[in-house]
Amino acid sequence: MIFSAVIQCLAVLLLVDMVINIQMSRKIQKAVRENLKRRQEKNEEVTVIDWKYNKLS
C-alpha cells in the first residue's frame, strides 16, 4: 500500500517535471529566435549555433 503511494507520487513528480521542462525549452527556443531576428536586423554576425537552434525550433 505504502509502496504504491510512493510510486504514484514519483509518477506525478516526473510528469510535473516533464511539463516544466517543455515550458522552459519553448521559452528558450522563443528567446533564441528573437535574438536571431534582432541580430539579422542589425546585420550582426550570426553563428552556426544560432542557425542550428533556429532550424530546430
N, CA, C, O and CB atoms as a CASP TS submission, in Angstrom:
PFRMAT TS
TARGET T0000
AUTHOR 0000-0000-0000
METHOD Language model
MODEL 1
PARENT N/A
ATOM      1  N   MET     1       0.835  -1.205   0.000  1.00  0.00           N
ATOM      2  CA  MET     1       0.000   0.000   0.000  1.00  0.00           C
ATOM      3  C   MET     1       0.874   1.262   0.000  1.00  0.00           C
ATOM      4  O   MET     1       0.685   2.163  -0.817  1.00  0.00           O
ATOM      5  CB  MET     1      -0.946   0.002   1.227  1.00  0.00           C
ATOM      6  N   ILE     2       1.822   1.303   0.924  1.00  0.00           N
ATOM      7  CA  ILE     2       2.711   2.469   1.003  1.00  0.00           C
ATOM      8  C   ILE     2       3.575   2.541  -0.250  1.00  0.00           C
ATOM      9  O   ILE     2       3.816   3.620  -0.791  1.00  0.00           O
ATOM     10  CB  ILE     2       3.604   2.404   2.275  1.00  0.00           C
ATOM     11  N   PHE     3       4.037   1.379  -0.704  1.00  0.00           N
ATOM     12  CA  PHE     3       4.880   1.329  -1.905  1.00  0.00           C
ATOM     13  C   PHE     3       4.134   1.892  -3.109  1.00  0.00           C
ATOM     14  O   PHE     3       4.702   2.636  -3.908  1.00  0.00           O
ATOM     15  CB  PHE     3       5.333  -0.118  -2.190  1.00  0.00           C
ATOM     16  N   SER     4       2.871   1.536  -3.233  1.00  0.00           N
ATOM     17  CA  SER     4       2.051   2.021  -4.340  1.00  0.00           C
ATOM     18  C   SER     4       1.892   3.543  -4.278  1.00  0.00           C
ATOM     19  O   SER     4       1.952   4.217  -5.307  1.00  0.00           O
ATOM     20  CB  SER     4       0.671   1.342  -4.320  1.00  0.00           C
ATOM     21  N   ALA     5       1.695   4.074  -3.096  1.00  0.00           N
ATOM     22  CA  ALA     5       1.546   5.523  -2.927  1.00  0.00           C
ATOM     23  C   ALA     5       2.840   6.242  -3.300  1.00  0.00           C
ATOM     24  O   ALA     5       2.811   7.310  -3.912  1.00  0.00           O
ATOM     25  CB  ALA     5       1.147   5.864  -1.473  1.00  0.00           C
ATOM     26  N   VAL     6       3.970   5.651  -2.930  1.00  0.00           N
ATOM     27  CA  VAL     6       5.268   6.249  -3.263  1.00  0.00           C
ATOM     28  C   VAL     6       5.457   6.267  -4.779  1.00  0.00           C
ATOM     29  O   VAL     6       5.906   7.268  -5.338  1.00  0.00           O
ATOM     30  CB  VAL     6       6.429   5.469  -2.579  1.00  0.00           C
ATOM     31  N   ILE     7       5.120   5.173  -5.438  1.00  0.00           N
ATOM     32  CA  ILE     7       5.245   5.090  -6.896  1.00  0.00           C
ATOM     33  C   ILE     7       4.348   6.130  -7.570  1.00  0.00           C
ATOM     34  O   ILE     7       4.772   6.795  -8.514  1.00  0.00           O
ATOM     35  CB  ILE     7       4.886   3.670  -7.392  1.00  0.00           C
ATOM     36  N   GLN     8       3.116   6.270  -7.092  1.00  0.00           N
ATOM     37  CA  GLN     8       2.198   7.258  -7.668  1.00  0.00           C
ATOM     38  C   GLN     8       2.731   8.677  -7.477  1.00  0.00           C
ATOM     39  O   GLN     8       2.640   9.509  -8.380  1.00  0.00           O
ATOM     40  CB  GLN     8       0.803   7.130  -7.032  1.00  0.00           C
ATOM     41  N   CYS     9       3.283   8.942  -6.303  1.00  0.00           N
ATOM     42  CA  CYS     9       3.839  10.267  -6.020  1.00  0.00           C
ATOM     43  C   CYS     9       5.008  10.561  -6.956  1.00  0.00           C
ATOM     44  O   CYS     9       5.116  11.664  -7.492  1.00  0.00           O
ATOM     45  CB  CYS     9       4.295  10.364  -4.546  1.00  0.00           C
ATOM     46  N   LEU    10       5.880   9.577  -7.151  1.00  0.00           N
ATOM     47  CA  LEU    10       7.017   9.757  -8.050  1.00  0.00           C
ATOM     48  C   LEU    10       6.552   9.975  -9.489  1.00  0.00           C
ATOM     49  O   LEU    10       7.135  10.778 -10.218  1.00  0.00           O
ATOM     50  CB  LEU    10       7.951   8.542  -7.977  1.00  0.00           C
ATOM     51  N   ALA    11       5.508   9.266  -9.895  1.00  0.00           N
ATOM     52  CA  ALA    11       4.980   9.428 -11.253  1.00  0.00           C
ATOM     53  C   ALA    11       4.438  10.843 -11.458  1.00  0.00           C
ATOM     54  O   ALA    11       4.656  11.443 -12.510  1.00  0.00           O
ATOM     55  CB  ALA    11       3.874   8.389 -11.529  1.00  0.00           C
ATOM     56  N   VAL    12       3.739  11.371 -10.466  1.00  0.00           N
ATOM     57  CA  VAL    12       3.204  12.733 -10.558  1.00  0.00           C
ATOM     58  C   VAL    12       4.341  13.741 -10.620  1.00  0.00           C
ATOM     59  O   VAL    12       4.302  14.679 -11.416  1.00  0.00           O
ATOM     60  CB  VAL    12       2.280  13.041  -9.360  1.00  0.00           C
ATOM     61  N   LEU    13       5.362  13.548  -9.776  1.00  0.00           N
ATOM     62  CA  LEU    13       6.508  14.460  -9.786  1.00  0.00           C
ATOM     63  C   LEU    13       7.228  14.423 -11.130  1.00  0.00           C
ATOM     64  O   LEU    13       7.661  15.460 -11.634  1.00  0.00           O
ATOM     65  CB  LEU    13       7.484  14.104  -8.657  1.00  0.00           C
ATOM     66  N   LEU    14       7.354  13.243 -11.705  1.00  0.00           N
ATOM     67  CA  LEU    14       8.003  13.108 -13.011  1.00  0.00           C
ATOM     68  C   LEU    14       7.197  13.828 -14.092  1.00  0.00           C
ATOM     69  O   LEU    14       7.764  14.499 -14.955  1.00  0.00           O
ATOM     70  CB  LEU    14       8.174  11.619 -13.377  1.00  0.00           C
ATOM     71  N   LEU    15       5.881  13.686 -14.040  1.00  0.00           N
ATOM     72  CA  LEU    15       5.009  14.353 -15.007  1.00  0.00           C
ATOM     73  C   LEU    15       5.128  15.875 -14.894  1.00  0.00           C
ATOM     74  O   LEU    15       5.224  16.571 -15.904  1.00  0.00           O
ATOM     75  CB  LEU    15       3.548  13.919 -14.798  1.00  0.00           C
ATOM     76  N   VAL    16       5.121  16.385 -13.665  1.00  0.00           N
ATOM     77  CA  VAL    16       5.262  17.828 -13.441  1.00  0.00           C
ATOM     78  C   VAL    16       6.610  18.310 -13.962  1.00  0.00           C
ATOM     79  O   VAL    16       6.698  19.365 -14.591  1.00  0.00           O
ATOM     80  CB  VAL    16       5.114  18.168 -11.939  1.00  0.00           C
ATOM     81  N   ASP    17       7.655  17.538 -13.700  1.00  0.00           N
ATOM     82  CA  ASP    17       8.997  17.898 -14.173  1.00  0.00           C
ATOM     83  C   ASP    17       9.042  17.952 -15.700  1.00  0.00           C
ATOM     84  O   ASP    17       9.663  18.847 -16.274  1.00  0.00           O
ATOM     85  CB  ASP    17      10.040  16.891 -13.650  1.00  0.00           C
ATOM     86  N   MET    18       8.388  17.000 -16.350  1.00  0.00           N
ATOM     87  CA  MET    18       8.365  16.993 -17.815  1.00  0.00           C
ATOM     88  C   MET    18       7.655  18.229 -18.359  1.00  0.00           C
ATOM     89  O   MET    18       8.118  18.837 -19.323  1.00  0.00           O
ATOM     90  CB  MET    18       7.679  15.721 -18.334  1.00  0.00           C
ATOM     91  N   VAL    19       6.539  18.600 -17.748  1.00  0.00           N
ATOM     92  CA  VAL    19       5.789  19.783 -18.192  1.00  0.00           C
ATOM     93  C   VAL    19       6.637  21.038 -18.025  1.00  0.00           C
ATOM     94  O   VAL    19       6.670  21.893 -18.910  1.00  0.00           O
ATOM     95  CB  VAL    19       4.465  19.923 -17.401  1.00  0.00           C
ATOM     96  N   ILE    20       7.324  21.147 -16.889  1.00  0.00           N
ATOM     97  CA  ILE    20       8.189  22.313 -16.649  1.00  0.00           C
ATOM     98  C   ILE    20       9.307  22.361 -17.681  1.00  0.00           C
ATOM     99  O   ILE    20       9.618  23.431 -18.203  1.00  0.00           O
ATOM    100  CB  ILE    20       8.784  22.273 -15.218  1.00  0.00           C
ATOM    101  N   ASN    21       9.914  21.219 -17.982  1.00  0.00           N
ATOM    102  CA  ASN    21      10.993  21.184 -18.973  1.00  0.00           C
ATOM    103  C   ASN    21      10.500  21.594 -20.355  1.00  0.00           C
ATOM    104  O   ASN    21      11.202  22.301 -21.077  1.00  0.00           O
ATOM    105  CB  ASN    21      11.608  19.789 -19.036  1.00  0.00           C
ATOM    106  N   ILE    22       9.302  21.157 -20.729  1.00  0.00           N
ATOM    107  CA  ILE    22       8.739  21.525 -22.035  1.00  0.00           C
ATOM    108  C   ILE    22       8.518  23.027 -22.100  1.00  0.00           C
ATOM    109  O   ILE    22       8.833  23.663 -23.106  1.00  0.00           O
ATOM    110  CB  ILE    22       7.411  20.774 -22.296  1.00  0.00           C
ATOM    111  N   GLN    23       7.971  23.598 -21.017  1.00  0.00           N
ATOM    112  CA  GLN    23       7.729  25.045 -20.994  1.00  0.00           C
ATOM    113  C   GLN    23       9.038  25.815 -21.099  1.00  0.00           C
ATOM    114  O   GLN    23       9.122  26.809 -21.821  1.00  0.00           O
ATOM    115  CB  GLN    23       6.982  25.447 -19.712  1.00  0.00           C
ATOM    116  N   MET    24      10.066  25.356 -20.374  1.00  0.00           N
ATOM    117  CA  MET    24      11.360  26.044 -20.400  1.00  0.00           C
ATOM    118  C   MET    24      11.990  25.956 -21.784  1.00  0.00           C
ATOM    119  O   MET    24      12.562  26.931 -22.270  1.00  0.00           O
ATOM    120  CB  MET    24      12.310  25.450 -19.347  1.00  0.00           C
ATOM    121  N   SER    25      11.889  24.789 -22.420  1.00  0.00           N
ATOM    122  CA  SER    25      12.504  24.655 -23.746  1.00  0.00           C
ATOM    123  C   SER    25      11.787  25.541 -24.766  1.00  0.00           C
ATOM    124  O   SER    25      12.420  26.074 -25.678  1.00  0.00           O
ATOM    125  CB  SER    25      12.477  23.181 -24.209  1.00  0.00           C
ATOM    126  N   ARG    26      10.476  25.700 -24.619  1.00  0.00           N
ATOM    127  CA  ARG    26       9.739  26.604 -25.516  1.00  0.00           C
ATOM    128  C   ARG    26      10.188  28.044 -25.316  1.00  0.00           C
ATOM    129  O   ARG    26      10.359  28.790 -26.280  1.00  0.00           O
ATOM    130  CB  ARG    26       8.220  26.487 -25.279  1.00  0.00           C
ATOM    131  N   LYS    27      10.378  28.431 -24.051  1.00  0.00           N
ATOM    132  CA  LYS    27      10.828  29.800 -23.773  1.00  0.00           C
ATOM    133  C   LYS    27      12.219  30.032 -24.342  1.00  0.00           C
ATOM    134  O   LYS    27      12.501  31.095 -24.894  1.00  0.00           O
ATOM    135  CB  LYS    27      10.823  30.078 -22.260  1.00  0.00           C
ATOM    136  N   ILE    28      13.097  29.025 -24.204  1.00  0.00           N
ATOM    137  CA  ILE    28      14.463  29.150 -24.723  1.00  0.00           C
ATOM    138  C   ILE    28      14.427  29.272 -26.244  1.00  0.00           C
ATOM    139  O   ILE    28      15.117  30.121 -26.808  1.00  0.00           O
ATOM    140  CB  ILE    28      15.332  27.933 -24.296  1.00  0.00           C
ATOM    141  N   GLN    29      13.633  28.435 -26.917  1.00  0.00           N
ATOM    142  CA  GLN    29      13.545  28.497 -28.380  1.00  0.00           C
ATOM    143  C   GLN    29      13.009  29.844 -28.845  1.00  0.00           C
ATOM    144  O   GLN    29      13.484  30.403 -29.833  1.00  0.00           O
ATOM    145  CB  GLN    29      12.654  27.371 -28.910  1.00  0.00           C
ATOM    146  N   LYS    30      12.019  30.360 -28.126  1.00  0.00           N
ATOM    147  CA  LYS    30      11.454  31.665 -28.492  1.00  0.00           C
ATOM    148  C   LYS    30      12.508  32.755 -28.329  1.00  0.00           C
ATOM    149  O   LYS    30      12.640  33.631 -29.184  1.00  0.00           O
ATOM    150  CB  LYS    30      10.206  31.987 -27.628  1.00  0.00           C
ATOM    151  N   ALA    31      13.258  32.700 -27.228  1.00  0.00           N
ATOM    152  CA  ALA    31      14.299  33.706 -26.994  1.00  0.00           C
ATOM    153  C   ALA    31      15.389  33.622 -28.055  1.00  0.00           C
ATOM    154  O   ALA    31      15.891  34.649 -28.512  1.00  0.00           O
ATOM    155  CB  ALA    31      14.912  33.530 -25.598  1.00  0.00           C
ATOM    156  N   VAL    32      15.757  32.408 -28.450  1.00  0.00           N
ATOM    157  CA  VAL    32      16.789  32.228 -29.474  1.00  0.00           C
ATOM    158  C   VAL    32      16.313  32.795 -30.808  1.00  0.00           C
ATOM    159  O   VAL    32      17.072  33.470 -31.504  1.00  0.00           O
ATOM    160  CB  VAL    32      17.154  30.732 -29.625  1.00  0.00           C
ATOM    161  N   ARG    33      15.056  32.522 -31.165  1.00  0.00           N
ATOM    162  CA  ARG    33      14.506  33.057 -32.417  1.00  0.00           C
ATOM    163  C   ARG    33      14.490  34.580 -32.412  1.00  0.00           C
ATOM    164  O   ARG    33      14.862  35.214 -33.400  1.00  0.00           O
ATOM    165  CB  ARG    33      13.088  32.524 -32.648  1.00  0.00           C
ATOM    166  N   GLU    34      14.057  35.169 -31.289  1.00  0.00           N
ATOM    167  CA  GLU    34      14.013  36.632 -31.201  1.00  0.00           C
ATOM    168  C   GLU    34      15.411  37.225 -31.286  1.00  0.00           C
ATOM    169  O   GLU    34      15.626  38.249 -31.934  1.00  0.00           O
ATOM    170  CB  GLU    34      13.334  37.073 -29.896  1.00  0.00           C
ATOM    171  N   ASN    35      16.360  36.569 -30.622  1.00  0.00           N
ATOM    172  CA  ASN    35      17.747  37.037 -30.649  1.00  0.00           C
ATOM    173  C   ASN    35      18.305  36.969 -32.071  1.00  0.00           C
ATOM    174  O   ASN    35      19.005  37.879 -32.515  1.00  0.00           O
ATOM    175  CB  ASN    35      18.622  36.200 -29.689  1.00  0.00           C
ATOM    176  N   LEU    36      17.990  35.895 -32.771  1.00  0.00           N
ATOM    177  CA  LEU    36      18.468  35.727 -34.145  1.00  0.00           C
ATOM    178  C   LEU    36      17.867  36.802 -35.057  1.00  0.00           C
ATOM    179  O   LEU    36      18.566  37.377 -35.891  1.00  0.00           O
ATOM    180  CB  LEU    36      18.114  34.316 -34.673  1.00  0.00           C
ATOM    181  N   LYS    37      16.574  37.068 -34.893  1.00  0.00           N
ATOM    182  CA  LYS    37      15.927  38.120 -35.694  1.00  0.00           C
ATOM    183  C   LYS    37      16.586  39.469 -35.436  1.00  0.00           C
ATOM    184  O   LYS    37      16.860  40.220 -36.371  1.00  0.00           O
ATOM    185  CB  LYS    37      14.416  38.198 -35.377  1.00  0.00           C
ATOM    186  N   ARG    38      16.839  39.775 -34.160  1.00  0.00           N
ATOM    187  CA  ARG    38      17.450  41.050 -33.801  1.00  0.00           C
ATOM    188  C   ARG    38      18.831  41.191 -34.431  1.00  0.00           C
ATOM    189  O   ARG    38      19.192  42.250 -34.945  1.00  0.00           O
ATOM    190  CB  ARG    38      17.548  41.186 -32.280  1.00  0.00           C
ATOM    191  N   ARG    39      19.593  40.102 -34.382  1.00  0.00           N
ATOM    192  CA  ARG    39      20.937  40.143 -34.967  1.00  0.00           C
ATOM    193  C   ARG    39      20.878  40.333 -36.475  1.00  0.00           C
ATOM    194  O   ARG    39      21.682  41.069 -37.047  1.00  0.00           O
ATOM    195  CB  ARG    39      21.704  38.861 -34.635  1.00  0.00           C
ATOM    196  N   GLN    40      19.923  39.668 -37.116  1.00  0.00           N
ATOM    197  CA  GLN    40      19.804  39.807 -38.570  1.00  0.00           C
ATOM    198  C   GLN    40      19.366  41.217 -38.945  1.00  0.00           C
ATOM    199  O   GLN    40      19.813  41.758 -39.957  1.00  0.00           O
ATOM    200  CB  GLN    40      18.810  38.777 -39.131  1.00  0.00           C
ATOM    201  N   GLU    41      18.488  41.817 -38.133  1.00  0.00           N
ATOM    202  CA  GLU    41      18.057  43.190 -38.405  1.00  0.00           C
ATOM    203  C   GLU    41      19.222  44.166 -38.270  1.00  0.00           C
ATOM    204  O   GLU    41      19.320  45.145 -39.010  1.00  0.00           O
ATOM    205  CB  GLU    41      16.921  43.592 -37.455  1.00  0.00           C
ATOM    206  N   LYS    42      20.104  43.880 -37.310  1.00  0.00           N
ATOM    207  CA  LYS    42      21.258  44.759 -37.099  1.00  0.00           C
ATOM    208  C   LYS    42      22.426  44.376 -38.003  1.00  0.00           C
ATOM    209  O   LYS    42      23.479  45.014 -37.966  1.00  0.00           O
ATOM    210  CB  LYS    42      21.698  44.715 -35.635  1.00  0.00           C
ATOM    211  N   ASN    43      22.241  43.338 -38.812  1.00  0.00           N
ATOM    212  CA  ASN    43      23.299  42.807 -39.678  1.00  0.00           C
ATOM    213  C   ASN    43      24.519  42.359 -38.883  1.00  0.00           C
ATOM    214  O   ASN    43      25.657  42.487 -39.336  1.00  0.00           O
ATOM    215  CB  ASN    43      23.712  43.851 -40.700  1.00  0.00           C
ATOM    216  N   GLU    44      24.255  41.827 -37.678  1.00  0.00           N
ATOM    217  CA  GLU    44      25.357  41.299 -36.882  1.00  0.00           C
ATOM    218  C   GLU    44      25.679  39.887 -37.357  1.00  0.00           C
ATOM    219  O   GLU    44      24.909  39.255 -38.080  1.00  0.00           O
ATOM    220  CB  GLU    44      25.008  41.309 -35.365  1.00  0.00           C
ATOM    221  N   GLU    45      26.838  39.420 -36.926  1.00  0.00           N
ATOM    222  CA  GLU    45      27.268  38.081 -37.321  1.00  0.00           C
ATOM    223  C   GLU    45      26.367  37.038 -36.670  1.00  0.00           C
ATOM    224  O   GLU    45      26.110  37.087 -35.467  1.00  0.00           O
ATOM    225  CB  GLU    45      28.748  37.840 -36.930  1.00  0.00           C
ATOM    226  N   VAL    46      25.892  36.099 -37.474  1.00  0.00           N
ATOM    227  CA  VAL    46      25.061  35.006 -36.975  1.00  0.00           C
ATOM    228  C   VAL    46      25.929  33.757 -36.926  1.00  0.00           C
ATOM    229  O   VAL    46      26.498  33.342 -37.935  1.00  0.00           O
ATOM    230  CB  VAL    46      23.789  34.785 -37.876  1.00  0.00           C
ATOM    231  N   THR    47      26.024  33.165 -35.746  1.00  0.00           N
ATOM    232  CA  THR    47      26.894  31.997 -35.587  1.00  0.00           C
ATOM    233  C   THR    47      26.184  30.728 -36.053  1.00  0.00           C
ATOM    234  O   THR    47      24.970  30.712 -36.256  1.00  0.00           O
ATOM    235  CB  THR    47      27.337  31.849 -34.119  1.00  0.00           C
ATOM    236  N   VAL    48      26.962  29.682 -36.213  1.00  0.00           N
ATOM    237  CA  VAL    48      26.412  28.386 -36.628  1.00  0.00           C
ATOM    238  C   VAL    48      25.450  27.867 -35.571  1.00  0.00           C
ATOM    239  O   VAL    48      24.427  27.268 -35.902  1.00  0.00           O
ATOM    240  CB  VAL    48      27.544  27.360 -36.875  1.00  0.00           C
ATOM    241  N   ILE    49      25.773  28.093 -34.297  1.00  0.00           N
ATOM    242  CA  ILE    49      24.911  27.612 -33.211  1.00  0.00           C
ATOM    243  C   ILE    49      23.553  28.293 -33.284  1.00  0.00           C
ATOM    244  O   ILE    49      22.523  27.635 -33.136  1.00  0.00           O
ATOM    245  CB  ILE    49      25.566  27.868 -31.832  1.00  0.00           C
ATOM    246  N   ASP    50      23.538  29.608 -33.512  1.00  0.00           N
ATOM    247  CA  ASP    50      22.268  30.331 -33.645  1.00  0.00           C
ATOM    248  C   ASP    50      21.450  29.746 -34.788  1.00  0.00           C
ATOM    249  O   ASP    50      20.243  29.540 -34.654  1.00  0.00           O
ATOM    250  CB  ASP    50      22.516  31.842 -33.881  1.00  0.00           C
ATOM    251  N   TRP    51      22.101  29.481 -35.898  1.00  0.00           N
ATOM    252  CA  TRP    51      21.414  28.961 -37.073  1.00  0.00           C
ATOM    253  C   TRP    51      20.827  27.581 -36.784  1.00  0.00           C
ATOM    254  O   TRP    51      19.694  27.295 -37.169  1.00  0.00           O
ATOM    255  CB  TRP    51      22.373  28.895 -38.270  1.00  0.00           C
ATOM    256  N   LYS    52      21.599  26.724 -36.106  1.00  0.00           N
ATOM    257  CA  LYS    52      21.115  25.377 -35.785  1.00  0.00           C
ATOM    258  C   LYS    52      19.915  25.441 -34.855  1.00  0.00           C
ATOM    259  O   LYS    52      18.937  24.722 -35.058  1.00  0.00           O
ATOM    260  CB  LYS    52      22.231  24.540 -35.145  1.00  0.00           C
ATOM    261  N   TYR    53      19.978  26.306 -33.823  1.00  0.00           N
ATOM    262  CA  TYR    53      18.848  26.442 -32.911  1.00  0.00           C
ATOM    263  C   TYR    53      17.604  26.913 -33.653  1.00  0.00           C
ATOM    264  O   TYR    53      16.499  26.444 -33.381  1.00  0.00           O
ATOM    265  CB  TYR    53      19.188  27.414 -31.779  1.00  0.00           C
ATOM    266  N   ASN    54      17.781  27.823 -34.572  1.00  0.00           N
ATOM    267  CA  ASN    54      16.644  28.337 -35.326  1.00  0.00           C
ATOM    268  C   ASN    54      16.047  27.244 -36.210  1.00  0.00           C
ATOM    269  O   ASN    54      14.829  27.179 -36.374  1.00  0.00           O
ATOM    270  CB  ASN    54      17.067  29.543 -36.180  1.00  0.00           C
ATOM    271  N   LYS    55      16.897  26.385 -36.781  1.00  0.00           N
ATOM    272  CA  LYS    55      16.405  25.285 -37.617  1.00  0.00           C
ATOM    273  C   LYS    55      15.640  24.265 -36.775  1.00  0.00           C
ATOM    274  O   LYS    55      14.642  23.705 -37.229  1.00  0.00           O
ATOM    275  CB  LYS    55      17.577  24.597 -38.349  1.00  0.00           C
ATOM    276  N   LEU    56      16.115  24.023 -35.534  1.00  0.00           N
ATOM    277  CA  LEU    56      15.474  23.033 -34.676  1.00  0.00           C
ATOM    278  C   LEU    56      14.104  23.493 -34.207  1.00  0.00           C
ATOM    279  O   LEU    56      13.196  22.681 -34.031  1.00  0.00           O
ATOM    280  CB  LEU    56      16.352  22.731 -33.480  1.00  0.00           C
ATOM    281  N   SER    57      13.956  24.787 -34.005  1.00  0.00           N
ATOM    282  CA  SER    57      12.695  25.286 -33.441  1.00  0.00           C
ATOM    283  C   SER    57      11.651  25.526 -34.511  1.00  0.00           C
ATOM    284  O   SER    57      10.536  25.946 -34.202  1.00  0.00           O
ATOM    285  CB  SER    57      12.933  26.569 -32.668  1.00  0.00           C
TER
END
